[in-house]
């Protein structure tokens, strides 16, 4: 009872001081100008550079929406205070805007968690399927390359089971373990993750809380209608600020799990980790400072200008060439660094496709080298060779042999096909050309070369600038 009386006393005292306070129009105008100078140019610069490698993985659309909300909120607060707007404006404008901004920002990091999870899933799944390509390639070399004098058509008629090898045609979505869970249907798991990222996060972490807040403010408006219409609120009333405090409390509690994911398990990109850490820390500090200001710990000035405390949340949140880069992918340490960045920036499928394509080219070259009765100097298809067709091994221009069809189908289904689990980002025209070749059964060894060339450029443009070489 004593605690309850004490809480009421300092809240009532704060309200009395708010009611007696006459805002200084000049100070509010200065705050407005500084706000506009800070938010508007930075938002414009962000929009102009939205394709920059440092920005493009930050979900620019959500960031721009959040920036617009925070700019409106930051601009309207000094205007409302200068003109002594009614309390109802605080309820339906200022509080709603800042709540929506914090919620949208928080949902962005939840989405990053699931996108990172999807990226790691693609990595594990694609690595397993790339191993299948190697296994089938090795079988092709072993079975079809061991007897050079044997006619290829007669070899095709041999029962592979009698030779002790599984069929080269086998390609199934086998279950596998990911993140300590056995996934029996990877395709279904992939679709669920995509659905969570595309729809569920927006529904459950943005739309539903905003609708809940809408209903809460409707109730507040009905319950305190006379006060909201007739009183001036230079600062928010306690019942108006309650949703923000609850949201910040939720952010703080959930951060225990997300910090573990960001720094230990998923190991987010370092820039995203910094952003998220700053967001959580500033949100916590703002909530604590707000409560201390209400109790008068920082004096009357802080008490009377406490509405600006939560503005610190949006304020805080707000060499090699391509050939050399691809050539250095042959270096295991360099490639490991590229792989780590590709996983963190959600484009691991690009690197995996690039690797699978190069591996398949080497399998084919090895096959023809072993099959040939003439002495051929061993050659290796390198990563950078994709960018130089004039140096491509001549055997890759030979007529396509059907024994490699399943490897090509596997790469197509996994990386090229629109609904593939690790579908890569290539031009529509390139994708259509490959699809036409698949559908017309017009396979060539270099049918993925244009796609690999585009992916090579993407890897260089998106990953190299982030590397500490």
C-alpha positions in Angstrom: 0.0 0.0 0.0 2.8 2.4 0.9 4.6 1.7 -2.4 1.4 2.3 -4.3 0.9 5.7 -2.5 4.5 6.6 -3.3 4.0 5.8 -7.0 0.9 7.9 -7.1 2.5 10.8 -5.4 5.4 11.3 -7.8 3.2 10.7 -10.8 0.7 13.3 -9.6 3.5 15.6 -8.8 4.9 15.2 -12.3 1.5 15.9 -13.8 1.1 19.1 -11.8 4.4 20.4 -13.0 3.5 19.5 -16.6 0.2 21.4 -16.3 2.0 24.5 -14.9 4.8 24.4 -17.4 4.8 27.0 -20.2 7.0 25.7 -23.1 9.7 27.9 -24.5 8.7 28.3 -28.2 12.3 29.2 -29.2 13.7 26.0 -27.5 11.1 23.9 -29.2 11.8 25.5 -32.5 15.6 24.8 -32.1 14.8 21.2 -31.3 12.6 21.0 -34.4 15.3 22.4 -36.7 18.0 20.1 -35.3 15.7 17.2 -35.7 15.0 18.0 -39.3 18.7 18.6 -40.1 19.5 15.2 -38.5 16.8 13.0 -39.9 15.9 14.2 -43.4 19.4 14.4 -45.1 20.4 11.0 -43.5 17.2 9.4 -44.8 17.8 10.8 -48.3 21.4 9.6 -48.3 20.4 6.2 -47.1 17.8 5.9 -49.9 20.2 7.0 -52.6 22.8 4.4 -51.4 20.3 1.6 -50.7 22.1 -0.8 -53.0 25.4 -0.3 -51.3 26.8 -3.6 -49.9 26.7 -2.1 -46.3 23.0 -1.2 -46.6 21.3 -3.7 -48.9 21.1 -6.5 -46.3 19.5 -4.2 -43.7 16.1 -4.5 -45.3 16.1 -0.9 -46.7 12.3 -0.8 -47.1 11.7 -1.4 -43.4 14.4 1.0 -42.5 13.0 3.7 -44.7 9.5 3.2 -43.2 11.0 3.4 -39.7 13.0 6.5 -40.6 9.8 8.2 -41.9 7.9 7.3 -38.7 10.7 8.5 -36.5 11.1 11.8 -38.5 7.4 12.5 -38.3 7.4 11.8 -34.6 10.5 13.8 -33.8 9.2 16.8 -35.8 5.7 16.7 -34.4 6.7 16.6 -30.7 8.2 20.1 -30.6 5.4 21.4 -32.7 2.8 20.0 -30.4 4.6 21.3 -27.4 5.0 24.8 -28.8 1.3 25.0 -29.7 0.2 23.2 -26.5 -1.8 20.5 -28.4 -4.4 18.5 -26.6 -3.6 15.2 -24.9 -5.4 13.3 -27.5 -2.7 14.3 -30.0 -0.1 12.6 -27.8 -2.2 9.4 -27.8 -3.0 9.1 -31.4 0.1 10.7 -33.0 3.3 10.9 -31.0 2.9 7.7 -29.0 1.7 5.7 -31.9 4.5 6.8 -34.2 7.3 6.1 -31.7 5.8 2.7 -30.7 5.5 1.7 -34.4 9.1 2.7 -35.1 10.5 0.7 -32.2 8.2 -2.3 -33.1 9.3 -2.2 -36.7 13.0 -2.0 -35.8 12.6 -4.9 -33.3 10.8 -7.0 -36.0 13.7 -6.3 -38.3 16.1 -8.1 -36.0 13.7 -11.0 -35.5 13.6 -11.3 -39.3 17.4 -11.2 -39.4 17.5 -14.1 -37.0 15.2 -16.2 -39.2 17.0 -15.1 -42.4 20.3 -16.1 -40.8 18.7 -19.5 -39.9 17.6 -19.9 -43.5 21.1 -19.1 -44.7 22.6 -21.7 -42.4 20.0 -24.2 -43.5 20.9 -23.5 -47.2 24.6 -24.0 -46.3 24.1 -27.4 -44.6 21.6 -28.7 -47.2 23.6 -27.5 -50.2 26.8 -28.9 -48.8 25.1 -32.3 -48.5 23.8 -32.2 -52.0 27.2 -31.0 -53.4 28.7 -34.1 -51.8 26.2 -36.1 -53.8 27.5 -34.4 -57.0 31.0 -35.5 -56.0 29.9 -39.0 -55.2 28.2 -39.4 -58.6 31.0 -37.8 -60.4 33.5 -40.2 -58.8 31.3 -43.1 -59.7 31.1 -41.9 -63.3 34.9 -41.6 -63.5 35.3 -45.0 -61.8 32.7 -46.9 -63.8 33.0 -45.2 -67.2 36.6 -44.2 -67.2 38.2 -47.4 -66.0 37.9 -49.4 -69.3 38.8 -47.0 -72.2 38.3 -49.7 -74.9 34.7 -50.5 -73.8 32.0 -49.0 -75.9 30.0 -46.4 -74.0 26.7 -47.8 -75.1 27.5 -51.2 -73.8 28.7 -49.7 -70.5 25.3 -48.0 -70.1 23.6 -51.3 -70.3 25.6 -52.7 -67.3 23.6 -53.1 -64.2 25.2 -50.7 -61.7 23.9 -52.8 -58.8 26.0 -55.7 -60.0 29.0 -53.4 -60.1 28.4 -52.5 -56.5 27.4 -48.9 -57.1 24.1 -47.2 -56.5 22.3 -45.7 -59.5 23.5 -42.4 -60.7 19.8 -41.4 -61.2 19.1 -41.4 -57.5 18.4 -38.0 -56.1 16.2 -37.7 -53.1 15.6 -35.0 -50.4 17.0 -37.2 -47.6 16.5 -36.2 -44.0 19.4 -34.6 -42.3 20.3 -33.0 -39.0 20.2 -29.2 -38.7 20.6 -27.2 -35.5 20.2 -30.4 -33.3 16.9 -31.3 -35.1 16.3 -34.0 -37.6 14.6 -32.6 -40.6 12.7 -35.3 -42.5 11.4 -33.0 -45.2 13.9 -30.3 -46.1 11.6 -28.8 -48.8 8.7 -28.4 -46.3 11.1 -26.9 -43.7 12.4 -24.5 -46.3 8.9 -23.3 -47.2 8.0 -22.9 -43.5 11.0 -20.7 -42.9 10.3 -18.6 -46.0 6.7 -18.2 -44.9 7.8 -17.1 -41.4 10.2 -14.5 -43.0 7.7 -13.3 -45.6 4.5 -13.3 -43.7 4.5 -14.5 -40.1 6.9 -12.0 -38.6 5.0 -9.0 -40.1 1.7 -10.5 -38.9 2.7 -11.5 -35.3 5.4 -9.0 -34.5 4.1 -5.9 -36.3 0.4 -6.0 -37.3 -0.9 -7.7 -34.2 0.9 -5.5 -31.6 -0.1 -2.4 -33.6 -3.7 -3.6 -33.6 -3.5 -4.3 -29.9 -2.2 -0.8 -29.3 -5.0 0.6 -31.4 -7.5 -1.2 -29.2 -5.7 -0.1 -26.1 -5.8 3.6 -27.2 -9.4 3.3 -28.1 -10.1 2.2 -24.6 -7.9 5.0 -23.2 -9.7 7.5 -25.3 -13.1 6.4 -24.1 -12.0 6.1 -20.4 -10.2 9.5 -20.3 -12.1 11.3 -23.0 -12.8 14.5 -21.2 -9.2 14.8 -20.0 -7.7 14.0 -23.4 -9.9 16.6 -25.1 -9.6 19.4 -22.6 -6.1 19.0 -21.2 -2.7 20.0 -22.7 -0.1 17.2 -22.6 3.4 18.6 -22.9 4.5 15.1 -21.8 2.8 11.8 -22.0 0.6 10.6 -19.2 1.6 7.4 -17.5 -1.2 5.4 -19.1 -0.1 6.6 -22.5 3.6 5.5 -22.0 2.7 2.1 -20.6 2.7 0.2 -24.0 6.2 1.6 -24.7 7.5 0.4 -21.4 6.1 -3.0 -21.9 7.6 -3.2 -25.4 11.0 -2.2 -24.1 10.7 -4.8 -21.4 9.9 -7.4 -24.0 12.9 -6.3 -26.1 15.2 -6.5 -23.0 14.1 -10.0 -22.0 14.2 -11.4 -25.6 17.7 -9.9 -26.1 19.2 -12.6 -23.8 18.3 -15.2 -26.5 19.1 -13.0 -29.5 22.5 -11.9 -28.1 23.3 -15.6 -27.8 22.3 -16.1 -31.4 24.1 -12.9 -32.7 27.4 -13.4 -30.9 27.7 -17.2 -30.4 25.4 -19.5 -32.3 24.6 -17.7 -35.6 27.4 -15.1 -35.4 25.7 -12.3 -37.2 27.4 -9.8 -39.4 29.4 -7.5 -37.2 27.6 -4.4 -38.3 24.2 -5.9 -37.6 25.5 -7.0 -34.2 26.6 -3.4 -33.4 23.2 -2.1 -34.5 21.2 -4.6 -32.5 23.3 -4.2 -29.4 23.0 -0.4 -29.6 19.2 -0.7 -30.2 18.7 -2.9 -27.1 21.1 -0.9 -24.8 19.6 2.5 -25.8 16.0 1.2 -25.4 16.9 0.0 -21.9 18.6 3.2 -20.9 15.7 5.3 -22.2 13.2 3.3 -20.1 15.3 3.6 -17.0 16.0 7.3 -17.5 12.3 7.9 -18.1 11.4 6.3 -14.8 14.1 8.2 -12.9 13.1 11.5 -14.5 9.5 10.9 -13.4 10.8 10.5 -9.9 12.7 13.8 -10.1 16.2 12.4 -9.9 17.5 14.6 -12.7 15.7 17.8 -11.7 12.7 19.7 -13.1 14.3 20.3 -16.6 14.6 16.6 -17.3 11.1 16.0 -15.9 9.5 18.6 -18.1 11.4 17.6 -21.3 11.2 13.8 -20.6 9.1 13.2 -23.7 12.3 13.6 -25.8 14.1 10.7 -23.9 12.7 8.1 -26.2 13.9 10.0 -29.3 17.3 8.7 -28.6 16.2 5.3 -29.9 15.7 6.4 -33.5 18.7 8.7 -33.2 21.0 5.9 -32.2 19.5 3.5 -34.8 19.4 5.8 -37.5 41.2 -3.2 -53.8 41.3 -6.6 -55.7 39.6 -6.8 -59.1 37.0 -9.5 -59.8 39.5 -12.0 -61.5 41.9 -11.8 -58.6 39.1 -12.2 -56.1 37.8 -15.4 -57.8 41.2 -16.8 -58.3 41.9 -16.5 -54.6 38.9 -18.6 -53.8 41.2 -21.5 -54.4 42.9 -20.5 -51.2 41.1 -22.4 -48.4 41.6 -19.6 -45.8 40.4 -17.0 -48.2 37.4 -19.1 -49.2 36.6 -19.7 -45.5 36.4 -16.0 -44.9 34.2 -15.5 -48.0 31.9 -18.4 -46.8 31.5 -16.8 -43.4 30.6 -13.4 -44.8 28.3 -15.0 -47.4 26.4 -16.8 -44.6 26.2 -13.7 -42.5 24.9 -11.6 -45.4 22.4 -14.3 -46.4 23.9 -15.1 -49.8 25.6 -18.4 -49.1 23.7 -20.1 -51.9 25.7 -18.0 -54.4 29.0 -19.3 -53.2 27.8 -22.9 -53.0 26.5 -22.8 -56.5 29.8 -21.3 -57.7 31.6 -24.1 -55.9 29.3 -26.8 -57.2 29.6 -25.6 -60.8 33.4 -25.5 -60.6 33.5 -29.0 -59.0 31.3 -30.4 -61.7 33.5 -28.9 -64.5 36.5 -30.6 -62.9 34.7 -33.9 -62.6 33.9 -33.8 -66.4 37.5 -32.8 -67.2 38.9 -35.7 -65.1 36.4 -38.1 -66.7 37.6 -37.2 -70.2 41.3 -37.3 -69.1 40.8 -40.8 -67.8 38.8 -41.9 -70.7 41.2 -40.7 -73.4 43.8 -43.2 -74.7 46.1 -40.3 -75.4 48.3 -38.7 -72.8 46.7 -35.5 -71.8 48.2 -33.0 -69.4 46.0 -32.7 -66.3 44.3 -29.4 -66.1 42.1 -27.9 -63.4 39.0 -25.7 -63.9 39.7 -22.8 -61.6 37.2 -20.3 -60.1 38.5 -17.4 -62.2 38.3 -19.4 -65.4 34.5 -18.8 -65.5 35.2 -15.2 -66.4 37.5 -16.1 -69.3 35.8 -18.4 -71.9 38.8 -18.3 -74.2 40.7 -20.3 -71.7 38.0 -22.9 -71.1 39.1 -26.5 -71.4 38.2 -27.8 -74.9 36.6 -31.0 -73.5 33.8 -28.9 -72.1 32.7 -28.1 -75.6 32.3 -31.8 -76.4 28.9 -33.3 -77.0 27.1 -33.8 -73.7 27.2 -37.4 -72.4 24.0 -38.6 -70.6 25.8 -40.0 -67.6 26.2 -36.4 -66.2 22.5 -35.5 -66.7 21.6 -36.2 -63.1 24.3 -34.0 -61.7 23.1 -31.1 -63.9 19.5 -31.8 -62.9 20.6 -31.7 -59.2 22.3 -28.3 -59.6 19.4 -27.0 -61.6 16.8 -28.1 -59.0 18.8 -26.8 -56.1 20.3 -23.5 -57.4 18.6 -22.4 -60.6 14.9 -23.5 -60.4 12.7 -20.7 -59.0 11.5 -22.7 -56.0 14.8 -24.3 -55.3 15.9 -24.4 -51.7 19.1 -22.5 -52.5 17.9 -20.6 -55.6 20.6 -18.0 -56.7 20.1 -14.5 -57.8 20.7 -14.5 -61.6 19.1 -12.6 -64.4 15.6 -13.9 -65.5 16.9 -14.2 -69.1 19.7 -16.5 -67.9 17.3 -18.6 -65.9 14.9 -18.9 -68.8 17.6 -20.0 -71.1 18.7 -22.8 -68.7 15.1 -23.9 -68.2 14.6 -24.1 -72.0 17.7 -26.3 -72.3 16.4 -28.5 -69.4 12.9 -28.8 -70.8 14.1 -29.5 -74.4 16.7 -32.0 -73.2 19.4 -29.9 -74.9 22.1 -30.2 -72.3 25.6 -28.8 -72.7 28.5 -28.9 -70.3 28.7 -25.1 -70.1 25.0 -24.5 -69.8 25.5 -23.0 -66.3 28.4 -20.9 -67.3 26.5 -17.6 -67.8 24.8 -18.1 -64.4 28.2 -18.8 -62.8 29.7 -15.7 -64.4 26.9 -13.5 -62.9 27.3 -15.1 -59.5 31.0 -14.5 -59.7 30.4 -10.8 -60.2 27.8 -10.8 -57.3 30.3 -12.5 -54.9 32.9 -9.9 -55.7 30.6 -6.9 -55.5 28.8 -8.0 -52.3 31.5 -9.7 -50.3 34.9 -8.3 -51.1 34.2 -4.8 -49.8 33.4 -6.4 -46.4 36.6 -8.4 -46.1 39.5 -7.4 -43.9 42.4 -8.3 -46.2 
